[in-house]
Amino acid sequence: MTPPYPPGFGAKRPQPELHTFTLRGHMDLGLSGRVALVTGASKGIGRGIAAELVSEGARVAISSRSRERIEAAAREIGAAPFVHDSADLDAVPEFLSAVESELGQVDVYVANTGGPPYGPPLDFTREQWEAAYRELVLAPMAIIERVVSGMRERGFGRILSVASSAVREPIQPLILSNSHRAALLGALKTLAREVASDGVTVNSVLPGRIATDRMIDSAGSRENAERAAAELVPAGRLGTVEEMAAVAAFLCSERASYVTGTTVLVDGGVTQSV
């Protein structure tokens, strides 16, 4: 019996005309007017995420311990600068009060922190272990504890941690980062279940080889970093800060309201674990 194929089935069809367009013109992320706080945002991934949120219409506060760098970044991307040392946990209440006084209550918090020292795994002192724990775990939790109640009351909140692909597959010289970033993931997974019914999502992005100053410095040069990426990354290249920021902005959006308690790799396919 001949299947009831429609007339012309299987005939060669003309190829559709290709159009280029920007995603922003076709998808409203619902961030216009939202207040976002991005820490560690004077450069690199933090700055890139802040710039993307600004472009989506959010009112963005950015912070760094360097006044000169954070004020320069704020001018360039259209954000509000604040000086804050993430290691100073006692300064968190005053810091957040300043942000809320200028911009309003925080709807979106992006926890971006610098990487701790790296080297042979047994070469770190107790003080270095404690400092890394303070910066990578205690510092973001100190901010989350103060902003999450308001998010729950208003029925909307986005908490996003910028971690590392190393939490899935530990990288040998990064024992401090491997250990403490994984600890924060456990805390955020626990928190996500607690606040999900209140419209608050809690997620993490895991960057791989992204073309930041830190990545290039650790490789010795941009050429070295690009050469290594070409050999090791299935995508064959370094990722860009803009690619990283696009994923982060989506996770901070209204459209990502059913995504919580998870991690998203942005690594060009280098991570092999399921």
N, C-alpha and C positions, 0 to 999 in steps of 0.2 A: 504494500500500500504506500502510495507516495505521500510523504508528510505535507501538510497544508502550508507550504511556504508562501509568503506573500509575493505578488508580482515583482520581479526585479531583484529578488533575494539572491545574494552572491555576486551581483554585478558590481563592477568597480565603481566606487562612489568618489565624487570630488572631495579633495581634502579641505577641511574647514580652514577659513582664514584665521591666522594666528594674531592674537592681540596681546599687547603687553599692558599691564595695569598694576597699580599699587594696591596692596591688600587693604590699606587704610581706607581707600575709596569705596570698599565693598563690605567692610565689617566694622561696625561700631562696637568698641570694646566696653562702652559704658563707664569710662573713667573720667569723663569731662566733669570738672568741679570737685572730684575726689581729692582728698589730701593724702599724699604719699610721703613717706620718709624712707630715704635710702642712705644707709651708713656706708662709710668707706668709699665715698663717691667722688673723690677728687680726680680719679683717673681710672682707666681700665674698665673692667666689667661693671663696677658700681656706677661709674659715670655714664656708661652706655645705657644701662637700664634706666637711670634717671632721665636721660635725654629722650628715651623712647616714651616714658610716662608723660613727660612734658608735651611731647608731640601728640599724645592722645588726649590732651586737655586737662590733665591732672595738675593740681597745685603741689609742687614737689619741693620738699626740704632735703638738702643733702648735707652730709657732715664728714668731717675729717679732723684729725688733730692739727693739721697745718692750716692756719688762717690764710696764708698767701695762696696755697693751691686750691682750697675750697672756694674762695672768693673768685678766683680766676675761672674755675669750672662753672660756677653759678652764673657768671656773666655770659659765658659762652653758650650755655644751654637754656637759660631762662629759668633757673631755679633759685630758691632762697638758701643762702649758705649759713651753716652753723658750725662752730668749732666744738668738737667733742672728742675726747680720748676714750675709746671703748674700754680701755683697761680701768678707767676710773668709774667704778660701779656707783660710788656715792654721788656722782655728778648727774646720774640719770634723771632723777626727778626735776632738777633745775633745767636740764637740757630739754626734756619733753615739755615742760611748762613754757619754755621759750618758743618751741615749735608751735604749740597749740595757741599761744598768744598771738602769733603772727599769721598762722594759716588756718587754724581750727583743729578739731580733733582728728587724730590719725585714722584713716580708713585702710591704708595699705602700708605695711611695714616690710621693707626688703632688708634682711639681715645679711650684709656683705662685710666680711672681715678680711684683713690681710692674712697671708699665710705665715705660720711660724717658721723658725729656722729649720733647715733640713741638713742631713748629714748621716753618718753611720749611726745605726739605731741605739747603740749603747754609749754614745758620746754626750748625751744631754744630762744636765744637772737637774736636781729636784726643783730648783727655782725655775728652770726653763719649762719643765712639765707643768708646774703650777701656773706660770704665766700663760701658757698655751690654753690650759683649761679655762682660765679666767677670760681670755679673749674670745675663744671659740664656743664656749658653752654658757658661762655665767653672764657675759655681756649681752648677748641677744636675749637670753631669758629674762634679764632684768628689765629690758624694754618691753618685751612681750607681756610680762606680768602687769605692766602699767597701762598698756593700750588695749588689751584684749577685752576688758570688761566693757569699755565704751563701744567696741565693735559689736559685742553681743547685744547690748542694749539697743543699738540702732539697727540690728538685723543685717549688717553687712560688714565684712572684714576680710582682708587678705594678708596672710603672713607667708612670706617667702624667704627661704634661706638659700644663699648661694654657697653650695658646698664644694664637692670635687668628685670626679669619677673615681678617685682613690678610695672612697668609702665602699665601692663595689669590689674593686680589685686593688688592694693596697700597693702603693708604690714604694719601693725599698728605701729610698732616702727620706721619706716623709712620715716617719713614725709618729711625730706629734700631731700632724694633720690627720693621718689615718685614724688615730685613736680618738681624738676629741671631736672631729667632725662626725664620726659615727655615733658618738655619745649624744650629740645634739639631735641627730636624726631619730634616735630612740625617744628622746624627750618630745620632739615635734609629732611623731606618730601617736604618742599617748595623748598629747594635747588635741590633735585633730579630731579624735573620737569624742572628746569632751565638748567641743564647741561646734560640731558640724550642724546640729539641729538649730543653731542660732544664726545661720547664714555666714559663718566664718570658716574659711578654708585655710589649711596649713600645708604647705608643700615645700619641696626643695628642688633646685636645679643643680645638676652635676656637670659642670664644664670639664671638658677634656683639654686638648691642646688648642687653646684660644690665643690669638695673637695679641697678647698684652705685654707690657714692659717686663713684668716678672718672668713670663715664659721666655721671652727673648734673652733677658739677662742670664737666666739659668742655663740657657743653651750656649751662651757666649757671643752670639750674634744672631741677627734675623736670618741670615743665610743658613746657619747651622740649624735653627729651629725649623725652617721650611724644608730643609733637606731631610731632617729626621721625620717630619710629618709625612713627607712624600713616601718614605719607606715604611712607616709604621701604621699610618691611619688609612683605613680602606677608602675614605673619600679623597686621599692623595694630597691633602693640603692642611694648613692651619685653619681653624675656624675663625670667624670674625667676631668682634665685640657686638656688632649689629645683629648677627645671627643669634647670639646668645640673648641679647636684649629682647628680641622679638618673642622668643619662647617665654621669657620672664613676664613680659607685658601681658601675654595671653593668660598666664596663670594668675595674674593680678586682676583680671577683668571680670565683669559680670557674666560673661559667656562661659567662664570656667567654674561656674557655681557648683557643679557636681564632681569636680576633681579635687580631692582632698586626701591628705595622709599618704601622699605618694612622692616619688622622686622621678625626675625626668632627665635623662642623659642628653647632653648636647656635646657629642664627642666624635662625630664623623664615622661612627661605627667601630671605634677602636676597642671598646669594652667587649669581651667575649662571653661574659657570664650572662645567663638568662635573666 
